[in-house]
Amino acid sequence: MSSAIVFFGPPGSGKGTQASRLAATLGIPQISTGDLLRNHVSRGSALGRVAKPIMESGALVPDDLVTKMLKERLAEPDAKNGAIFDGYPRTVAQARSLQALLEETGGRVDAVLFIDVPDTILVDRLLKRAVLEGRADDTRETIAERLRVYREKTAPLADLYRQSGALVTIDGNRAIETIASDVAAALQNARTAVPKGAA
Ligand code: AMP
């Protein structure tokens, strides 16, 4: 895995939108653990049956289950040259697992793009998405729980990646295009350069 780029931020920050745009630009897959889990739920797999009530409550699916699922996804051929991670890692334990998984293939996290958006805006966006996409975990109660879980379990990753020098904070409360051009600029400056012209 030559290029691992992580999008990180609260639910509703728009990291999925940015991850999918960047994946198209760079020609490497976007790997969203939320999408992979929703796929398991809709197929009714063993993992899906365990994950469904957890996701509906706004809690996190246990690290070992998510990491196993991620490892399987990374073994697919399209992830050979890198991947854009969207929604993983979400805990310090997952960050360690990701590092270990990347090291197995001589890769590492090149850049962590932290899409920062104030809470009041997140709640608004998530309620709108609930109407548009009909996601079962976008109710007002679950949104509050997901933001609480984010603050408790996921936000501490910012410090971890700041210390490693990979973190770039991007103001996510702007137009999608403006954020995308900041993302591209951040990657040009990242410690391991993305191929010229790719971003
Ligand atoms: P997302 O689409 O990324 O907002 O994820 C939706 C839900 O899937 C989350 O609220 C969690 O319940 C679960 N989920 C997604 N990614 C992870 C992860 N990396 N670790 C644990 N649970 C996750």
Residues whose N, C-alpha, C, O or C-beta is under 5 A from the ligand:
A	BS01	AMP	P11 T33 G34 D35 L37 I54 M55 G58 A59 L60 V61 V66 G87 Y88 P89 R90
